[in-house]
Structure formats: structure tokens, C-alpha cells
Amino acid sequence: MKYIIFIHLVFIVFVGIAQNPIEKEGWELTFNDEFNDQQLDRTKWIDHYYWGGRFNKDGLTYYGTDQFQFTDSTLKIVAEKKDNPENLPYTSGMIDCNQSFKQQYGYFEIRSKNPVGEGFWPAFWLVTTEKWPPEIDIYEFYTNTPNQISTTQHWLNKKGKKKMQPKSYKREDASTDFHVYAVEWTPKRIKWYYDNKKIRSSRRGTKAMVYPMHIIINLEVSKAKGMDVTKAIFPNSLEVDYVRVYKKKE
């Protein structure tokens, strides 16, 4: 019986390590938030866009200052019908780390769970404060197709023209469970990962990505891609277990 209990405990520890790998072989951790503190770490995150804005020009969503809830180990970015200073129909949240962390190249990773139902546009993306583009969209979801991951890179070509290359991939319904999404960005290639398996690789635009970038995580209520916001369920949330960034060890 003691032997069986020992094996069971070893299995639990092993599974925990496998699901929550703070160490990545060949890499060193440069930035992370495990969201275990029951409040937003304001030394790491601001709650609006890096240029100061709290809404998009043609948007329906105002990004508020207090749209965050916490479990013992996750952050919930909450979208709801709520009054806001811009009189937009919906209020939601975002976090942006530009004041505390920027990095050129590396491995950028999130473990998250999407809101349920259509009408939502959650995103995990990298952008520079120097000059737009470049931008790397690690994921975007339009939740009327909850099993479709959208990935995009944006850059300027040699003539200064804005270019982009989107690609979408069908996987599991991202609102039913947590999944790990990541990008490995190098001087020559960008690779996208889903649950630690590569789903995309691209060389396009990498030579133009010469600035350090920072992370934005946001949840927008949107009519994009034909979504019907009248079907949206409120309140709703994008739930984040952790965010981690690594760079290659010397």
C-alpha cells in the first residue's frame, strides 16, 4: 500500500511539473506573472494601451481600470455591460507591460481559457512602442468560431509599405479548457506553438522586426468577423493562468 501511495504522489508531482514548466531547457526566464497575488501587479502592468488610449476608434469596448477578478491562481479579464466615461456599450479590460518590460527575440508564452459564446475578441500579442508595425499576434480569437486560432505578423517592407500575413488553424474549443499558446521569435523566423506543438513557421517580415516588443492581453466585445454581439453572454471573461517570457541562454 505504501508503494502504491508513493507512486501516486510521484505521478501527481510529475503531472504538475509537466503542466506548469517554469523552467524551459536552453532558455532563461526574463519576465513572468503567475497571477497568484489576488490583485493586479501594477509594477508590471498598466490597464490601457501604451499610447494612453482606452478604446479603439470604431470599437464597442471601453477598457476600464478595474475589470479584473482573481481566483487562487488565475486572472480573469472581465467583459460586461457597464457604464463608462466614453458611453460605449461595453466595458472590458486589458493589461500592457510596456512600462516594465520589452524584449527583442525570445519565447513568449501564455496559458489561458477563452470566454464562452460569440461576440468576443480575445488577443495575446506583441507590439513595439517605437514605430508600428512590427506586431506579432500570438493569438486572436473571434469567438463565433471558438476552435479557430488566428495568428498574424505585421511589418514594413523595404519600400515602407505595411504588410501582414494572417493564418488560421482549427484546434479545440478554446473556451472549454486552458491551453498554452506561444511564439518563438528569432532574427530569421517566427514559430507559433499550441500546447507545446508547433503549428506555424514563417520567415516573412523578420528582418524588419528590429525593435524590442512588449505584451498586450485584451478582451474586446466586437462585431468583427460577423459576430452577433446581441448573443453575447455577460459578464464573461478571458482567464489567464500565467504569462512567461524567455530568452536563449548564452
C-alpha positions as CSV (number, residue, x, y, z in Angstrom):
1,M,0.0,0.0,0.0
2,K,2.8,2.4,0.9
3,Y,4.4,1.7,-2.5
4,I,1.2,2.5,-4.3
5,I,0.8,5.8,-2.4
6,F,4.4,6.7,-3.2
7,I,3.8,6.0,-7.0
8,H,0.6,8.1,-6.8
9,L,2.4,11.0,-5.2
10,V,5.2,10.8,-7.8
11,F,2.6,10.8,-10.6
12,I,0.9,14.0,-9.1
13,V,4.2,15.8,-8.9
14,F,5.2,14.8,-12.4
15,V,1.9,15.9,-13.9
16,G,2.2,19.2,-12.0
17,I,5.6,19.8,-13.4
18,A,4.5,18.8,-16.9
19,Q,1.6,21.2,-16.9
20,N,3.4,24.1,-15.3
21,P,7.0,24.2,-16.6
22,I,8.6,27.4,-15.2
23,E,12.0,26.2,-16.5
24,K,12.5,25.8,-20.2
25,E,15.6,23.9,-21.3
26,G,18.1,26.1,-23.1
27,W,16.3,29.3,-22.1
28,E,16.3,31.7,-19.1
29,L,13.2,33.3,-17.7
30,T,13.2,37.1,-18.2
31,F,9.6,38.1,-17.3
32,N,6.6,36.3,-15.8
33,D,3.4,36.7,-13.9
34,E,1.7,33.7,-12.3
35,F,-1.3,35.8,-11.1
36,N,-1.2,34.3,-7.6
37,D,-1.4,37.5,-5.6
38,Q,-5.2,38.2,-5.8
39,Q,-4.5,41.6,-7.3
40,L,-3.0,43.1,-10.5
41,D,0.7,43.8,-10.2
42,R,0.8,47.4,-11.2
43,T,4.6,47.4,-11.2
44,K,4.3,45.1,-14.2
45,W,1.1,46.1,-16.0
46,I,-0.9,49.1,-17.0
47,D,-4.6,48.8,-17.8
48,H,-4.7,50.7,-21.1
49,Y,-2.9,50.9,-24.4
50,Y,0.8,52.0,-24.3
51,W,-0.2,55.3,-26.0
52,G,-2.8,56.0,-23.3
53,G,-6.0,55.1,-25.2
54,R,-8.8,53.0,-23.6
55,F,-10.8,52.2,-26.7
56,N,-10.4,51.7,-30.4
57,K,-11.8,54.3,-32.9
58,D,-14.5,52.0,-34.3
59,G,-14.9,49.8,-31.2
60,L,-17.7,49.0,-28.9
61,T,-15.5,48.4,-25.8
62,Y,-14.0,50.7,-23.2
63,Y,-11.0,49.3,-21.3
64,G,-11.7,50.1,-17.6
65,T,-9.4,50.3,-14.6
66,D,-11.0,47.6,-12.5
67,Q,-12.1,44.9,-14.9
68,F,-10.0,42.2,-13.1
69,Q,-11.0,39.4,-10.9
70,F,-8.8,36.7,-9.4
71,T,-9.0,33.1,-8.3
72,D,-6.3,31.5,-6.2
73,S,-4.1,31.1,-9.3
74,T,-5.6,33.0,-12.3
75,L,-6.5,36.4,-13.5
76,K,-9.9,37.0,-15.1
77,I,-10.3,39.9,-17.5
78,V,-14.0,40.6,-17.3
79,A,-16.2,42.0,-20.0
80,E,-19.7,43.3,-19.1
81,K,-22.4,45.8,-19.9
82,K,-21.4,48.7,-17.7
83,D,-21.4,52.5,-17.8
84,N,-18.1,54.0,-18.8
85,P,-16.7,57.5,-19.5
86,E,-17.0,57.2,-23.3
87,N,-20.6,55.9,-23.2
88,L,-19.6,52.8,-25.1
89,P,-21.9,49.8,-24.9
90,Y,-19.4,47.5,-23.1
91,T,-16.6,47.7,-20.6
92,S,-13.8,45.2,-20.5
93,G,-10.1,45.0,-19.6
94,M,-6.6,44.8,-20.9
95,I,-3.1,44.5,-19.5
96,D,0.0,46.0,-21.1
97,C,3.6,45.6,-19.8
98,N,5.4,48.3,-21.9
99,Q,6.5,50.3,-18.9
100,S,8.2,47.4,-17.1
101,F,9.4,45.0,-19.9
102,K,10.3,44.9,-23.6
103,Q,12.4,42.3,-25.4
104,Q,13.7,41.7,-28.9
105,Y,13.6,38.0,-29.7
106,G,12.7,35.2,-27.4
107,Y,9.9,32.8,-26.4
108,F,6.6,34.4,-25.3
109,E,4.0,32.1,-23.7
110,I,0.5,32.2,-22.1
111,R,-1.8,29.7,-20.6
112,S,-5.4,30.9,-20.9
113,K,-9.0,30.0,-21.4
114,N,-11.4,31.9,-23.6
115,P,-14.8,33.4,-22.8
116,V,-17.9,31.3,-23.7
117,G,-20.1,32.3,-26.6
118,E,-19.8,34.7,-29.5
119,G,-19.2,38.4,-29.6
120,F,-15.7,38.4,-28.0
121,W,-12.3,39.1,-29.5
122,P,-9.6,38.0,-27.0
123,A,-5.9,38.5,-28.1
124,F,-2.4,37.9,-26.9
125,W,0.1,40.0,-28.9
126,L,3.4,41.7,-29.1
127,V,4.0,45.3,-30.4
128,T,6.7,47.9,-30.2
129,T,6.4,51.4,-28.7
130,E,9.0,52.7,-31.2
131,K,7.1,52.5,-34.5
132,W,4.1,50.5,-35.8
133,P,4.5,47.9,-37.3
134,P,6.1,45.5,-36.3
135,E,3.5,43.4,-34.5
136,I,3.1,39.7,-33.8
137,D,-0.3,38.3,-32.9
138,I,0.4,35.2,-31.0
139,Y,-3.4,34.5,-30.9
140,E,-6.6,36.2,-31.7
141,F,-10.0,34.5,-31.4
142,Y,-13.3,35.5,-32.8
143,T,-15.5,33.5,-30.5
144,N,-18.2,32.7,-33.0
145,T,-15.6,30.1,-34.2
146,P,-14.2,29.1,-30.8
147,N,-12.0,26.4,-32.3
148,Q,-10.1,28.6,-34.7
149,I,-6.9,30.3,-33.7
150,S,-5.9,33.3,-35.8
151,T,-2.2,34.3,-36.0
152,T,-0.6,37.2,-37.8
153,Q,2.6,39.1,-38.3
154,H,2.7,42.8,-39.4
155,W,5.8,44.5,-40.8
156,L,7.1,47.2,-43.1
157,N,8.7,46.1,-46.4
158,K,11.8,47.8,-47.9
159,K,9.5,50.5,-49.5
160,G,7.9,51.3,-46.2
161,K,4.6,49.7,-47.1
162,K,2.6,47.9,-44.4
163,K,2.4,44.2,-44.9
164,M,0.7,41.4,-43.0
165,Q,0.3,37.7,-43.2
166,P,-2.6,36.1,-41.3
167,K,-3.2,32.3,-40.9
168,S,-5.8,30.4,-39.0
169,Y,-5.8,27.0,-37.5
170,K,-8.6,24.7,-36.2
171,R,-8.0,23.0,-32.9
172,E,-10.2,22.5,-29.8
173,D,-12.9,24.9,-28.5
174,A,-10.7,27.3,-26.6
175,S,-13.5,28.2,-24.1
176,T,-13.8,24.7,-22.6
177,D,-10.3,24.4,-21.1
178,F,-7.0,26.1,-20.7
179,H,-4.4,25.8,-23.5
180,V,-0.8,27.0,-23.9
181,Y,-0.1,29.5,-26.7
182,A,3.4,30.7,-27.6
183,V,5.7,32.3,-30.1
184,E,9.4,31.8,-30.6
185,W,10.7,34.9,-32.3
186,T,14.3,34.9,-33.8
187,P,16.1,37.1,-36.3
188,K,15.2,34.7,-39.1
189,R,12.0,33.0,-38.2
190,I,8.8,33.2,-36.1
191,K,7.2,30.0,-34.9
192,W,3.8,29.6,-33.3
193,Y,3.0,26.9,-30.7
194,Y,-0.2,25.4,-29.4
195,D,0.0,23.2,-26.3
196,N,3.8,23.0,-26.9
197,K,3.4,21.7,-30.5
198,K,4.5,23.9,-33.5
199,I,1.5,24.9,-35.7
200,R,3.2,27.6,-37.9
201,S,6.5,28.9,-39.0
202,S,7.2,32.0,-41.1
203,R,10.3,34.0,-42.3
204,R,8.1,36.9,-43.6
205,G,9.0,40.3,-42.1
206,T,11.5,39.1,-39.6
207,K,14.3,41.4,-41.0
208,A,12.0,44.4,-40.4
209,M,11.4,43.5,-36.7
210,V,14.2,45.5,-35.3
211,Y,12.6,46.9,-32.1
212,P,12.0,45.2,-28.7
213,M,8.3,44.4,-28.2
214,H,6.1,44.2,-25.2
215,I,3.0,42.1,-24.3
216,I,-0.7,43.1,-24.5
217,I,-3.5,40.9,-23.4
218,N,-7.0,42.2,-24.0
219,L,-10.6,41.1,-24.3
220,E,-12.8,43.2,-26.7
221,V,-16.5,42.9,-27.3
222,S,-16.7,43.1,-31.1
223,K,-18.8,42.6,-34.3
224,A,-15.6,41.6,-36.2
225,K,-15.9,38.5,-38.5
226,G,-19.7,38.7,-38.5
227,M,-20.1,38.2,-34.7
228,D,-23.5,39.0,-33.3
229,V,-23.0,40.8,-30.0
230,T,-26.7,40.5,-29.2
231,K,-25.9,36.8,-28.5
232,A,-23.0,37.6,-26.1
233,I,-23.3,36.4,-22.5
234,F,-22.4,38.9,-19.8
235,P,-20.5,39.0,-17.6
236,N,-17.8,37.0,-19.3
237,S,-14.1,36.6,-19.1
238,L,-10.7,35.7,-20.5
239,E,-9.0,33.7,-17.8
240,V,-5.2,33.7,-17.7
241,D,-3.2,31.2,-15.7
242,Y,0.3,32.7,-16.4
243,V,2.4,34.7,-18.8
244,R,6.1,33.9,-19.2
245,V,8.9,35.2,-21.4
246,Y,12.3,33.6,-22.0
247,K,15.5,34.3,-23.9
248,K,18.1,31.9,-25.2
249,K,20.9,31.2,-22.7
250,E,24.3,32.3,-23.8
